[in-house]
Amino acid sequence: MDNDHRPDDTGPGTHTANSGLPLIQANGISKTYNHSGACITVIDNLSFRLDCKETIGIVGASGIGKSTLLHILGTLDRPDAGQLVYSGKDVLLLDDTQLARFRNRAIGFVFQFHHLLPEFSALENTMMPALINGTEKKTARAEAEAILVRVGLKERLGHRAAELSGGEQQRVALARALVQQPDILLADEPTGNLDRGNSDRIHRLLMELNEEMGMALVVVTHNPELAALVSRRVTILNGRLHELNNGLPVASSFKG
Ligand SMILES: Nc1ncnc2c1ncn2[C@@H]1O[C@H](COP(=O)(O)OP(=O)(O)OP(=O)(O)O)[C@@H](O)[C@H]1O
């Protein structure tokens, strides 16, 4: 085993801003699903580079593999083949416990199903990742309050998740993903349930966090405003990424 590529799973964060290394380098990633005997290759020898602070939007039709790719980049699902290198370290060499620790520290997720704990308040749900990581309760509370204010939920801190509207729950999920100041946010339609005003607020917040703390962003979105804000737009064709220019795939394959 190549220990040079084994991530150090102690200590906070993953990337060194000045290291010059890409935040993510995916090499030759493949993923095949088995559907009652038939194999479907959704991701096929895909390579991808994301620099620190970069923001990227994945667009395209249903079923092309956007969520599959997001899960693999987020280490929630292991590919059948390929390397996933975060800041020079191949995270696929970690065992499941180490990988969970790395993921909890470095990556924020917002998926379409929020998985909030319904009986816990907005504040308690948002504090959870910090508490799991061993942050002192008072600090976790202060950080959670601050980010809930930024997503516009100052008046809802003590409300149980089950009592919140769909859009409010989505913003709590976003606050929970952001509270630990992840190196990267992976988001699947993060403003899908929100009205125009709240969508704009969240888009602004994502760009501010990108600017303030260098948080990278990979977002699956059909929202034209959000797609216009990110620095690169890509789609998946035949299992590989293609850059988009004016909404059309660039002829050459995506360079990793
Ligand atoms: N766990 C699974 N088992 C079998 N097939 C799967 C599994 N997950 C996804 N697939 C298949 O892989 C393909 C890509 O699915 P994926 O959810 O990644 O697409 P998507 O582009 O995110 O779609 P949408 O925009 O509808 O969410 C689909 O054909 C889907 O049926």
The ligand as an SDF file (V2000), in Angstrom:
LIG
                    3D

 31 33  0  0  0  0  0  0  0  0999 V2000
  -28.6050    1.8690   -5.7790 N   0  0  0  0  0  0  0  0  0  0  0  0
  -28.8730    1.7180   -7.0800 C   0  0  0  0  0  0  0  0  0  0  0  0
  -29.0820    0.5020   -7.5940 N   0  0  0  0  0  0  0  0  0  0  0  0
  -29.3220    0.3350   -8.9010 C   0  0  0  0  0  0  0  0  0  0  0  0
  -29.3730    1.3380   -9.8100 N   0  0  0  0  0  0  0  0  0  0  0  0
  -29.1740    2.5850   -9.3480 C   0  0  0  0  0  0  0  0  0  0  0  0
  -28.9110    2.8460   -7.9750 C   0  0  0  0  0  0  0  0  0  0  0  0
  -28.7430    4.1820   -7.8190 N   0  0  0  0  0  0  0  0  0  0  0  0
  -28.8980    4.7250   -9.0420 C   0  0  0  0  0  0  0  0  0  0  0  0
  -29.1540    3.7620   -9.9580 N   0  0  0  0  0  0  0  0  0  0  0  0
  -29.3660    3.9750  -11.4000 C   0  0  0  0  0  0  0  0  0  0  0  0
  -28.2700    4.7360  -11.8770 O   0  0  0  0  0  0  0  0  0  0  0  0
  -28.6930    5.7190  -12.8130 C   0  0  0  0  0  0  0  0  0  0  0  0
  -28.2200    7.0950  -12.3640 C   0  0  0  0  0  0  0  0  0  0  0  0
  -28.9160    7.4440  -11.1730 O   0  0  0  0  0  0  0  0  0  0  0  0
  -28.6590    8.8450  -10.4430 P   0  0  0  0  0  0  0  0  0  0  0  0
  -29.5850    8.8990   -9.2710 O   0  0  0  0  0  0  0  0  0  0  0  0
  -27.2160    8.9860  -10.1840 O   0  0  0  0  0  0  0  0  0  0  0  0
  -29.1040    9.8590  -11.5800 O   0  0  0  0  0  0  0  0  0  0  0  0
  -29.3870   11.4440  -11.4860 P   0  0  0  0  0  0  0  0  0  0  0  0
  -28.7530   12.0530  -12.6950 O   0  0  0  0  0  0  0  0  0  0  0  0
  -28.9750   11.9650  -10.1610 O   0  0  0  0  0  0  0  0  0  0  0  0
  -30.9600   11.4970  -11.5930 O   0  0  0  0  0  0  0  0  0  0  0  0
  -32.0440   12.5670  -10.9660 P   0  0  0  0  0  0  0  0  0  0  0  0
  -31.7680   13.8920  -11.6340 O   0  0  0  0  0  0  0  0  0  0  0  0
  -33.3560   11.9820  -11.3720 O   0  0  0  0  0  0  0  0  0  0  0  0
  -31.8390   12.5790   -9.4710 O   0  0  0  0  0  0  0  0  0  0  0  0
  -30.2060    5.5840  -12.9220 C   0  0  0  0  0  0  0  0  0  0  0  0
  -30.4950    4.8080  -14.0680 O   0  0  0  0  0  0  0  0  0  0  0  0
  -30.5980    4.8200  -11.6780 C   0  0  0  0  0  0  0  0  0  0  0  0
  -31.7130    4.0050  -11.8870 O   0  0  0  0  0  0  0  0  0  0  0  0
  1  2  1  0
  2  3  1  0
  2  7  2  0
  3  4  2  0
  4  5  1  0
  5  6  2  0
  6  7  1  0
  6 10  1  0
  7  8  1  0
  8  9  2  0
  9 10  1  0
 10 11  1  0
 11 12  1  0
 11 30  1  0
 12 13  1  0
 13 14  1  0
 13 28  1  0
 14 15  1  0
 15 16  1  0
 16 17  2  0
 16 18  1  0
 16 19  1  0
 19 20  1  0
 20 21  2  0
 20 22  1  0
 20 23  1  0
 23 24  1  0
 24 25  2  0
 24 26  1  0
 24 27  1  0
 28 29  1  0
 28 30  1  0
 30 31  1  0
M  END
$$$$
